[in-house]
Amino acid sequence: MQNRSFDHLFGMFPGADGIQPGTAGYTQEDSAGKTVTPMLLTNPGIHDLPHSREDFVRVWDQGKMDKYAYYNGAVSLGYYDSTSPGMSTLWSWAQQFALADNFFPSVMGDAPSNQLHLVAASDNSFPFTIEPFFGPCNDGITTKAGYDFQHVGDQLTAKGLTWAWYQEHLGDCAHYVSQENPFQFFTDAHDAPNLKPFSAFATDLNSGNFPAVAFVQPGSSHSMHPASGVSIAHGIAWLDGLLKQIQASPIWSNAVIVVVWDSSGGLWDHVPPPQVDSEGLGPRVPMLVISPFAKRNYISHVQMDDESILKFIQSRFGLDPLNERNKMGNDISDMLAF
């Protein structure tokens, strides 16, 4: 999913490390000098906020978390709760299964950095928005060449295991966002048959040959990415449908589904992200584990980031770390009962 902070979606969730007076950035000043504190949003379709690498760094303010209102406006301190459109559905999934309240994007930046860390534990030391060298649909600033370092798809293939990346609007340049597909950056994967349109997901799900590891990237209208006039309830309904579709499929009894947001999107969160290296971590986002093996109505306080998901895949299938960064931190096993 896309561009929502933890406090924005789960800051009022019972038992979570959420919004409280006195926490970092709880009281801020906007650009007009007006005092701003967190408020319940009445608009379910807020506009997109600044969320480049530079934008994140300035609102982070060396861990004070106090420049959101000044640079991004009062709306950046807004939050939803269970009374907001669609939110009771999202909260219900968290209450039934496991929620992490100490999960951070691996990089203080936006796509493609965190997507690349999810699959390769590296963004080629470039924590800024950039598009892949390979097409289709890369009409902006691109990488100088395809990446040739190893990713988890390589590891799975080498071990004889199947994997796939499913993306809505794949190759439809009116809607497809190439920088959200990390495998398109790699010389050996950009045109691999493992990259599939989301329309193939339902068929594969019920085929009896679903991949051992699958990634799903919804389009912008379904990813909860803020956009003026587009209710967050629309993205929640899409996610709810996807999760129920998997629950009704042959794979459910052996499935571990991880739902994660790629960045906080310029929305405030009160927890200063630990700085594990020169690029991150970034401001906190929600992460849920939905599975027959998930701990029920559980909130994990273990520090995690995108590479925690990668580490879990590697642990499950006996794969080695890809690099030194991949060796750091925890996996997601605290949220599981096996």
C-alpha positions in Angstrom: 0.0 0.0 0.0 1.0 3.6 -0.3 1.8 6.8 1.6 0.2 6.6 5.0 1.9 7.0 8.4 1.1 4.8 11.4 -0.3 7.6 13.5 -2.5 8.6 10.6 -4.2 5.2 10.3 -3.6 3.6 13.7 -2.7 6.4 16.1 -6.0 5.8 18.0 -5.9 2.0 17.8 -6.4 0.5 21.3 -3.1 -0.7 22.8 -0.8 0.7 20.1 1.9 3.3 20.6 -0.2 6.0 19.2 -1.1 9.7 19.5 -0.6 11.2 23.0 0.0 14.8 24.2 3.7 15.4 24.9 5.0 13.0 22.2 7.5 14.3 19.6 5.8 16.8 17.3 2.4 16.7 19.0 2.3 20.5 19.1 3.6 22.3 16.0 3.4 25.6 14.2 2.3 26.0 10.6 3.8 28.5 8.1 1.5 31.2 9.4 2.6 30.7 13.0 -0.7 29.0 14.0 -0.4 26.2 16.6 -1.5 22.8 15.3 -2.1 19.6 17.1 -3.4 16.2 15.8 -7.0 16.3 14.7 -9.6 13.7 13.5 -10.0 14.2 9.8 -13.5 14.6 8.4 -12.3 14.5 4.8 -11.6 10.9 3.7 -10.0 12.1 0.4 -7.1 14.3 1.4 -4.7 15.6 -1.1 -1.2 14.2 -1.7 1.5 15.7 0.4 5.2 16.4 -0.3 7.2 13.1 0.1 10.5 13.3 -1.7 13.7 12.4 0.2 14.3 16.1 0.8 10.7 16.6 2.1 11.1 13.7 4.6 14.4 15.0 5.9 13.1 18.5 6.6 9.9 17.4 8.5 11.9 14.8 10.4 14.0 17.7 11.7 16.7 15.5 13.2 14.2 13.4 15.1 12.1 16.2 16.5 9.2 15.3 14.2 8.0 18.9 14.4 8.1 20.5 11.0 5.1 18.7 9.4 2.6 21.5 9.9 5.1 24.1 8.7 6.0 22.4 5.4 3.1 20.1 4.7 0.2 21.9 6.3 -2.1 21.2 9.2 -3.7 18.2 7.4 -0.4 16.3 7.8 -1.3 16.0 11.5 -4.7 14.6 10.7 -5.7 11.0 11.6 -8.6 8.6 11.0 -10.2 6.3 13.6 -12.8 3.6 13.6 -15.6 6.1 12.9 -13.9 7.2 9.7 -15.2 5.8 6.3 -13.8 2.3 5.8 -11.5 2.4 8.9 -13.5 -0.1 10.9 -12.8 -2.7 8.2 -9.1 -2.0 8.3 -9.0 -2.0 12.1 -11.0 -5.3 12.1 -8.2 -7.0 10.2 -5.7 -5.8 12.8 -7.9 -6.9 15.7 -8.3 -10.4 14.1 -4.7 -10.9 13.4 -1.3 -9.0 14.1 -0.3 -5.4 13.8 3.2 -4.0 14.1 3.5 -0.5 15.8 7.3 -0.3 15.5 7.7 -0.8 11.7 9.7 1.7 9.6 10.4 2.0 5.9 14.1 1.0 5.3 14.9 4.4 3.7 13.8 7.9 4.5 12.4 8.4 1.1 9.7 7.2 -1.4 9.5 4.8 -4.3 11.6 3.0 -5.5 14.0 2.9 -2.4 11.8 0.9 0.0 10.5 -1.4 -2.8 14.1 -2.2 -3.7 15.1 -2.8 0.0 12.1 -5.1 0.2 13.4 -7.4 -2.5 17.2 -6.7 -2.6 18.3 -4.9 0.7 19.7 -2.1 -1.4 18.6 0.9 -3.5 22.0 1.2 -5.1 22.9 3.9 -2.6 20.4 6.3 -4.2 17.6 7.2 -1.7 15.7 9.4 -4.2 12.9 9.0 -6.6 14.1 7.6 -9.9 12.7 5.4 -12.6 14.2 2.1 -14.0 16.6 2.1 -16.9 14.3 -0.4 -18.6 10.8 0.3 -20.0 7.9 0.4 -20.2 6.5 3.6 -19.0 9.7 5.3 -17.6 9.3 8.9 -18.9 11.3 10.7 -16.2 14.8 10.6 -14.8 16.1 7.0 -15.0 18.9 5.0 -13.7 22.1 5.0 -15.9 22.0 1.2 -16.4 20.1 -1.8 -15.2 21.0 -3.0 -11.7 22.9 -6.3 -11.6 23.2 -7.0 -7.9 21.3 -10.0 -6.6 17.7 -9.9 -5.5 15.4 -12.3 -3.7 13.9 -13.5 -7.0 17.4 -14.7 -8.0 17.7 -16.5 -4.8 14.4 -18.2 -5.1 15.0 -19.2 -8.7 18.4 -20.7 -7.9 16.7 -22.9 -5.3 14.1 -24.1 -7.7 11.3 -22.0 -6.0 8.7 -20.0 -7.8 7.9 -16.3 -7.4 5.9 -13.6 -9.0 5.3 -9.8 -8.9 1.6 -8.9 -9.7 0.9 -5.3 -10.5 -2.3 -3.5 -11.5 -2.0 -1.8 -14.9 1.3 -3.4 -15.6 2.6 -1.8 -18.8 -0.5 0.5 -19.2 1.4 3.8 -19.3 -1.7 5.8 -18.5 -1.9 4.2 -15.0 1.2 2.1 -14.4 3.9 3.5 -12.0 7.1 1.9 -13.0 9.1 3.0 -10.0 6.9 1.0 -7.7 8.0 -2.3 -9.5 11.5 -3.0 -8.1 12.2 -5.9 -10.4 11.9 -3.6 -13.4 15.2 -2.1 -12.3 17.2 -5.3 -12.7 18.9 -6.5 -15.9 17.9 -10.1 -15.3 14.3 -9.5 -14.2 12.8 -6.4 -16.0 11.2 -8.6 -18.7 11.0 -11.9 -16.8 7.8 -13.9 -17.0 7.6 -13.6 -13.2 6.3 -10.0 -13.7 2.6 -10.4 -14.3 -0.5 -8.1 -14.5 -2.8 -8.3 -11.5 -5.5 -9.8 -13.8 -3.5 -13.1 -13.6 -3.6 -13.2 -9.8 -7.0 -14.8 -9.4 -6.3 -17.5 -12.0 -2.9 -18.4 -10.4 -4.5 -18.3 -6.9 -6.8 -21.1 -7.7 -4.5 -23.0 -10.1 -2.8 -25.3 -7.6 0.5 -23.8 -8.7 0.6 -20.5 -6.9 4.1 -19.1 -6.5 6.0 -19.8 -3.2 6.5 -16.0 -2.9 4.2 -13.4 -4.4 4.2 -9.6 -4.3 1.1 -7.6 -5.1 1.2 -3.9 -6.0 -2.2 -2.2 -6.4 -2.7 0.7 -8.7 -2.9 4.2 -7.3 -6.7 4.2 -7.0 -6.5 1.1 -4.8 -3.3 1.6 -2.8 -4.7 4.2 -0.4 -2.3 6.7 -1.9 -3.8 10.2 -1.0 -5.5 11.9 -3.8 -8.0 14.8 -3.6 -11.6 13.5 -3.7 -10.6 9.8 -3.5 -11.8 8.3 -0.3 -9.4 6.1 1.7 -12.4 3.8 2.0 -12.0 2.9 -1.7 -8.5 1.4 -1.1 -9.6 -0.3 2.1 -12.4 -2.0 0.2 -10.0 -3.2 -2.4 -7.7 -4.6 0.2 -10.6 -6.2 2.1 -11.7 -7.9 -1.1 -8.2 -9.2 -1.8 -7.7 -10.6 1.7 -11.1 -12.4 1.6 -10.3 -13.8 -1.9 -7.1 -15.3 -0.5 -8.9 -16.7 2.6 -11.4 -18.4 0.3 -8.6 -20.0 -1.9 -6.7 -23.2 -1.7 -3.5 -21.5 -0.4 -5.0 -19.9 2.7 -4.2 -22.7 5.1 -0.5 -22.3 4.4 -0.4 -18.5 3.7 1.4 -15.6 5.4 0.1 -12.3 4.1 2.0 -9.2 4.9 0.3 -5.8 4.3 2.7 -2.9 4.3 2.8 0.8 3.3 5.8 1.9 1.3 6.2 5.3 3.1 4.4 7.7 5.4 3.8 10.0 2.5 4.5 13.2 4.4 1.9 12.5 7.1 3.1 13.0 10.7 4.1 10.2 13.0 5.4 10.9 16.5 8.1 8.1 16.7 11.5 9.4 15.6 12.8 6.7 13.2 16.1 5.1 14.2 18.9 6.0 11.9 20.6 2.7 11.1 22.7 4.2 8.2 22.9 7.3 6.1 19.6 6.6 4.4 17.2 5.6 7.1 15.0 4.4 8.6 12.0 6.5 7.5 9.0 7.6 9.5 6.8 4.8 10.9 4.1 3.1 8.8 1.6 0.3 9.6 2.3 -3.3 8.9 -0.1 -6.2 9.4 0.4 -10.0 9.2 -2.7 -11.9 8.3 -2.4 -15.6 8.4 -3.7 -18.8 10.1 -0.3 -18.7 11.8 -0.6 -15.0 12.9 -0.9 -14.2 16.6 -4.5 -13.0 17.2 -5.3 -9.5 18.3 -1.6 -9.0 18.8 0.5 -5.8 18.6 4.2 -6.3 18.0 6.5 -3.7 19.4 9.6 -5.2 17.9 11.6 -2.8 15.7 11.2 -3.8 12.0 11.6 -2.4 8.5 11.0 -3.6 4.9 14.0 -5.8 5.1 12.4 -7.7 8.0 9.9 -9.1 5.4 12.8 -10.0 3.1 14.6 -11.7 6.1 11.5 -13.7 6.8 11.3 -15.0 3.2 15.0 -15.9 3.4 14.6 -17.6 6.7 11.5 -19.6 5.5 13.3 -20.9 2.4 16.8 -21.2 3.7 18.3 -18.3 1.7 21.4 -16.4 2.7 21.6 -12.6 3.4 22.2 -10.6 0.2 24.6 -8.1 1.8 25.6 -6.5 5.1 22.4 -4.4 5.3 20.4 -7.5 4.9 22.0 -9.0 8.0 20.8 -6.1 10.2 17.6 -6.1 12.3 14.7 -8.5 13.0 12.4 -10.4 10.8 8.6 -10.6 11.3 8.5 -13.8 13.3 7.4 -12.1 16.5 4.0 -11.7 14.8 3.6 -15.4 14.1 2.8 -18.3 16.4 4.9 -21.0 14.8 
